[in-house]
Amino acid sequence: WLHAPDLTQDSRNHDAALSVNGNPMVGNDEWQLRIRGLAASYSRNYFKWDASSDFYNVDRIDQTRGPNSILFGFGSPGGLVNTSTKQAVLGASINEISYTFGSWNRNRGTLDSNLPLVSQTLALRVNAMAETGHTFREFEFDRARRADLTATWRVTKTATLRVEGEFGKITD
């Protein structure tokens, strides 16, 4: 039997409800992780994060749940989902470009480039993405352009300063 979900109810309270835009991984309102029936909190680099996310600049995803999510940080009883962004690496050059295409004129390109400027002292890293696409619905589309710039400076042997900024435009 095929069961259609009841879309008249608040989708944030139902684990199996459909997402608003068809992409359950983008944005808090569209994707709500629930553990033992309780909603999780979200953070980026362990700071509260309520904005929509894309994985072009994500290095790792951590999840805490149960007592640890309440004791350490601002997590809710349902847990904490943290995304750690890619940081500038002092000792390595990284250059990666990817391009993906798909149905409904879907095109997505990403760039990841790390440049050590001063050996073991200063590095810059840029991550960028551009995406366009349509759907089977007439007049429905999405377009995104995002970039993330990070810098790492080892001030002394025991002190490191990291700076990061992200900007972009999303139209859908």
Secondary structure as UniProt FT lines:
FT   TURN            7..8
FT   HELIX           11..13
FT   TURN            15..16
FT   TURN            24..25
FT   TURN            28..30
FT   STRAND          34..35
FT   TURN            36..37
FT   STRAND          38..39
FT   STRAND          41..44
FT   TURN            45..46
FT   STRAND          47..48
FT   HELIX           55..57
FT   STRAND          58..64
FT   HELIX           67..71
FT   TURN            77..78
FT   STRAND          79..85
FT   TURN            90..91
FT   STRAND          94..102
FT   TURN            103..105
FT   STRAND          106..118
FT   TURN            119..121
FT   STRAND          122..134
FT   TURN            138..139
FT   STRAND          141..154
FT   STRAND          160..171
//
